[in-house]
Every structure is written in C-alpha cells, then in structure tokens.
C-alpha cells in the first residue's frame, strides 16, 4: 500500500484482503503501516498456495524500489487505491 510519492511500500500476505486492508486503513494494527501511514492498496497478487504467497512476498521484499514501482505501474499506472474493487 502506498502511492508513488511515499518512500515506503508494505508487502504482506493475507487470506482475507478486505479485512487486512481495513485494519491497515484504520490503523488497527501497530507496526510498519501505521507508523508510515500507508493506507492505499495499489497492487495485489493472488496465489493458490500459502507457500507460494510467502515465497513471492520474500522475493518482492528484496526488490529495489524502482522494480516495485514498475511492477505496480503495469497493473495500476495511476497508483489508484484498489481497496474499493474488493470491498
């Protein structure tokens, strides 16, 4: 969650995207997203297996910022908040 102007991205795994983003948007969970006020969902990937999701999470967390921005732009060039597409 972020917009391109933010300096940070949050990357995580969940089995309930609506609940998880709601928690982040409303600062219900102490931690990274609350501290940096990251409230926009700008990119989502879905996997069948939890192990695949965790492996992808680790991979993306090791990417350079520019790689992440380019990945997001392919799907969401305006860095629009995608939460409404799920809620």
C-alpha positions as CSV (number, residue, x, y, z in Angstrom):
1,X,0.0,0.0,0.0
2,X,1.3,3.4,-0.9
3,X,1.4,6.0,-3.6
4,X,4.4,6.6,-5.8
5,X,5.4,9.6,-3.7
6,X,5.7,7.7,-0.5
7,X,9.1,6.4,0.4
8,X,7.9,3.1,1.6
9,X,5.9,0.1,0.5
10,X,4.3,-2.5,2.6
11,X,4.3,-6.1,1.3
12,X,2.4,-8.8,3.1
13,X,0.4,-12.0,2.9
14,X,-3.2,-12.5,4.0
15,X,-6.1,-14.9,3.5
16,X,-8.6,-12.0,3.8
17,X,-7.7,-9.0,1.7
18,X,-10.8,-6.9,2.7
19,X,-10.2,-7.4,6.5
20,X,-6.4,-6.9,6.2
21,X,-6.7,-3.6,4.2
22,X,-9.4,-2.4,6.5
23,X,-7.2,-2.9,9.5
24,X,-4.3,-1.0,7.8
25,X,-6.5,1.8,6.7
26,X,-7.9,2.3,10.2
27,X,-4.6,1.9,11.9
28,X,-5.9,-1.0,13.9
29,X,-2.5,-2.8,13.8
30,X,0.6,-1.3,15.4
31,X,3.6,-1.5,13.2
32,X,5.0,-0.6,9.8
33,X,1.8,0.6,8.0
34,X,0.6,2.6,11.0
35,X,4.0,4.2,11.6
36,X,4.4,5.2,7.9
37,X,0.6,5.9,7.4
38,X,0.4,3.5,4.4
39,X,-3.3,3.3,3.7
40,X,-3.6,2.6,-0.1
41,X,-3.8,-0.8,-1.7
42,X,-2.0,-0.3,-5.0
43,X,-1.1,-3.8,-6.0
44,X,-2.4,-7.4,-5.4
45,X,-1.3,-10.8,-6.4
46,X,-3.3,-14.0,-5.7
47,X,-1.8,-17.5,-5.3
48,X,-3.4,-20.8,-4.6
49,X,-0.8,-22.0,-2.1
50,X,0.3,-20.2,1.0
51,X,3.9,-21.4,0.4
52,X,3.8,-19.6,-3.0
53,X,2.5,-16.4,-1.4
54,X,5.2,-16.4,1.2
55,X,7.9,-17.1,-1.4
56,X,6.6,-14.2,-3.5
57,X,6.4,-11.9,-0.5
58,X,10.1,-12.6,0.3
59,X,11.1,-12.1,-3.3
60,X,9.3,-8.7,-3.6
61,X,10.7,-7.5,-0.2
62,X,14.2,-8.0,-1.7
63,X,13.4,-6.0,-4.8
64,X,14.7,-2.5,-5.4
65,X,12.2,0.3,-5.1
66,X,12.2,1.1,-8.8
67,X,11.4,-2.6,-9.7
68,X,8.4,-2.4,-7.3
69,X,7.2,0.8,-8.9
70,X,7.5,-0.6,-12.4
71,X,5.6,-3.7,-11.3
72,X,2.8,-1.6,-9.9
73,X,2.6,0.7,-12.9
74,X,2.0,-2.3,-15.2
75,X,-1.3,-3.0,-13.3
76,X,-2.1,0.3,-11.8
77,X,-0.3,3.2,-13.6
78,X,-2.1,5.9,-11.5
79,X,-1.4,4.2,-8.2
80,X,-5.2,4.2,-7.6
81,X,-6.4,2.7,-4.3
82,X,-7.7,-0.7,-5.3
83,X,-9.5,-1.4,-2.0
84,X,-12.8,-0.3,-3.4
85,X,-12.5,-3.1,-6.0
86,X,-12.6,-5.7,-3.2
87,X,-14.9,-4.1,-0.6
